[in-house]
Amino acid sequence: MNISKRLSRLAGMVTEGSRLADVGTDHGYVPLCLCGEGKIPSAVAMDIRKGPLERARTHIREAGLENYIETRLSDGLSELKAGEADTVLIAGMGGALTERILEEGKEVLGTVRELILQPQSEIWKVRLWLKENGWVIRREDIVLDEGKYYPMFRAMKGCPEDYSERELLYGKSALQQSPGVLEEFLQFRLENARKIQAGLPRKTEGEEEPRIRKRREELSKEIRLLEESLQELRKEENR
């Protein structure tokens, strides 16, 4: 089955033989791919929207996989029962929404072995939630798909690890599976931050406008963290 680079990479992070719960399944492509290739025995494909879920049902019927993939209308993990899944996949949502789904689903997550997560924004919120709730990121990855970068990671239960502010934003370099792509992403972000900073109005006479000063400080911090991340990544690659 032909699916996007992003979805293919996410499917590849799911442990073979595990029962999958795909939150926000949309068209159901990841469960279809994994069940169709016999890599997992079953899946629950869930979505809060009726339209995408109906399209997923159509694709499942066309693939003859109704006995392997069940669809459920669900707000996050609300319709998943404890013990039904080994792996939970949450991809393509903002970091705040991903965090909410994890928080509200804490009870059912007690019976889950791994989380595959790909937040679209505020990724630091998700990493912080994992750290504070007994989950450890075991693998980081990033893919460039149709001009956009998509960071993603796999987490399992374990003893929480410390994270610096830089690592919450960009991950631990030692866990990164695609260091070359991450380097491109960090360099892209760095160049963009420098351009924005250079384009800020220059102070002429008197005090700089508070709004401009605050933005300049924010960009200076972002640039420093990006430079440190690039330095750490290159150091890790040379080990």
C-alpha positions in Angstrom: 0.0 0.0 0.0 1.4 3.4 -1.0 1.3 5.9 1.9 3.1 9.1 2.5 6.7 9.2 3.8 5.5 10.5 7.2 2.9 7.8 7.7 5.3 5.1 6.4 7.9 6.2 9.0 5.3 6.2 11.8 4.1 2.7 10.8 7.8 1.6 10.9 8.0 2.7 14.5 5.2 0.4 15.7 6.5 -2.8 17.2 5.6 -5.8 15.1 3.0 -8.2 16.7 1.4 -5.5 18.8 -2.2 -4.5 18.9 -2.6 -0.9 17.6 -4.9 1.9 18.7 -4.7 4.7 16.1 -6.0 7.9 17.6 -7.2 10.4 14.9 -6.9 7.7 12.2 -8.3 9.9 9.4 -8.4 7.5 6.4 -7.0 4.6 8.4 -3.8 4.3 6.4 -1.4 3.2 9.1 -3.6 0.4 10.4 -4.4 -0.7 6.8 -0.7 -0.8 6.0 0.4 -2.7 9.1 -2.5 -5.2 9.1 -2.4 -5.6 5.3 1.3 -6.6 5.5 0.7 -8.9 8.5 2.9 -6.9 10.8 0.3 -6.5 13.5 -2.7 -8.8 14.4 -5.3 -6.2 14.9 -6.1 -2.4 15.2 -8.7 -0.1 16.6 -8.9 3.0 14.3 -10.5 5.9 16.1 -11.5 9.4 15.1 -13.6 12.2 16.6 -15.0 13.1 13.1 -17.6 10.9 11.4 -16.5 11.8 7.8 -12.9 10.6 8.0 -14.0 7.5 10.0 -16.5 6.6 7.3 -13.8 6.9 4.7 -11.6 4.7 6.8 -14.4 2.1 7.0 -14.7 2.2 3.2 -10.9 1.6 2.8 -11.0 -1.3 5.3 -13.9 -3.0 3.5 -12.1 -2.6 0.2 -9.0 -4.2 1.6 -11.0 -7.0 3.1 -9.7 -6.3 6.6 -12.9 -5.9 8.6 -12.0 -8.8 10.8 -8.7 -7.1 11.8 -9.4 -3.4 12.0 -12.3 -2.0 14.1 -13.4 1.6 13.8 -14.7 3.7 16.6 -16.0 7.3 16.9 -14.0 8.5 19.8 -12.7 11.8 21.4 -9.1 10.8 22.0 -8.8 7.6 23.9 -12.3 7.8 25.5 -13.6 4.7 23.6 -10.6 2.5 24.1 -10.8 -0.1 26.9 -8.0 -1.1 29.2 -6.1 -4.1 27.7 -7.3 -3.6 24.2 -4.0 -2.2 22.7 -0.3 -2.6 23.2 0.6 0.4 21.1 -1.1 3.8 20.9 -0.4 6.1 17.9 -1.2 9.8 18.0 0.0 11.7 15.0 -0.8 14.9 13.2 -2.2 16.9 16.1 -0.9 19.9 18.0 1.2 19.4 21.1 -1.5 20.8 23.4 -4.2 18.5 22.0 -1.8 15.5 22.1 -1.0 16.3 25.8 -4.8 16.5 26.6 -5.5 13.2 25.0 -2.7 11.5 26.9 -3.7 13.2 30.2 -7.4 12.2 29.8 -6.4 8.7 28.8 -4.0 8.0 31.6 -6.1 5.1 33.0 -6.2 3.2 29.8 -2.6 4.0 29.1 -1.7 2.0 32.2 -2.2 -1.2 30.0 -0.3 0.1 27.0 3.3 -0.8 26.3 4.4 1.9 23.8 3.4 5.3 22.5 4.2 6.5 19.0 3.8 10.3 18.9 4.1 12.9 16.2 3.0 16.3 17.4 2.6 19.0 14.8 3.5 21.8 17.2 4.6 22.5 20.8 6.4 19.3 20.9 8.1 20.2 24.2 4.7 19.9 25.9 4.4 16.3 24.9 8.0 15.4 25.9 7.5 17.1 29.3 4.2 15.2 29.9 6.0 11.9 29.2 8.7 12.8 31.6 6.3 13.7 34.3 4.1 10.6 33.8 6.6 7.7 33.9 7.3 7.4 30.1 10.8 7.4 28.6 11.5 8.3 25.0 13.5 5.4 23.5 13.7 6.5 19.9 13.6 9.9 18.1 13.1 10.3 14.3 12.4 13.1 11.8 11.2 12.9 8.2 11.1 15.5 5.4 7.8 15.0 3.5 6.7 17.3 0.7 8.7 20.2 2.1 7.7 19.8 5.7 9.7 18.4 8.6 7.9 16.0 11.0 9.7 15.0 14.3 8.3 11.9 15.9 9.3 9.5 18.7 8.6 6.2 20.5 8.1 6.1 24.3 7.8 3.2 26.7 7.3 3.0 30.4 10.4 3.5 32.5 12.3 5.6 35.0 11.9 9.3 34.0 15.1 11.0 32.6 16.2 14.6 32.9 15.7 16.9 29.9 17.3 20.2 29.3 15.2 23.0 27.7 17.0 22.4 24.5 16.3 18.6 24.6 12.6 19.3 25.3 12.4 21.3 22.1 14.6 19.2 19.8 15.1 15.8 21.5 18.2 13.9 22.6 20.7 13.6 19.8 21.8 10.1 20.9 18.3 8.8 20.2 18.0 10.3 16.8 17.6 7.8 13.9 17.9 10.4 11.1 20.7 12.9 12.3 21.2 14.2 8.8 17.6 15.3 8.4 17.5 16.7 12.0 20.6 18.8 11.1 18.9 20.2 8.0 15.8 21.0 10.2 17.8 22.7 12.9 19.9 24.7 10.3 16.6 25.7 8.5 15.2 27.0 11.8 18.4 28.7 12.7 18.7 30.6 9.4 15.0 31.6 9.7 15.4 32.9 13.3 18.5 34.9 12.2 16.6 36.5 9.3 13.7 37.5 11.5 16.1 39.0 14.1 18.0 40.9 11.4 14.7 42.3 10.1 13.6 43.8 13.5 13.5 47.6 13.7 16.8 49.0 14.9 16.8 51.2 18.0 17.5 54.8 17.1 17.0 57.2 19.9 15.7 56.5 23.4 14.5 53.2 24.7 13.6 50.3 22.4 9.9 49.5 22.2 9.1 46.8 24.8 7.4 44.5 22.3 10.5 44.7 20.0 12.9 44.1 22.8 10.9 41.1 24.0 10.9 39.6 20.5 14.6 40.2 20.1 15.3 38.4 23.4 13.1 35.5 22.4 15.0 35.1 19.1 18.4 35.4 20.7 17.4 32.5 23.0 16.0 30.4 20.2 19.2 31.0 18.2 21.4 30.0 21.1 19.4 26.8 21.7 19.5 25.9 18.0 23.3 26.5 17.9 23.8 24.3 20.9 21.6 21.6 19.4 23.6 21.6 16.2 26.8 21.4 18.1 25.6 18.5 20.2 24.2 16.7 17.2 27.6 17.0 15.3 29.5 15.8 18.4 27.2 12.8 18.6 27.7 12.0 14.9 31.5 12.0 15.4 31.5 9.6 18.2 
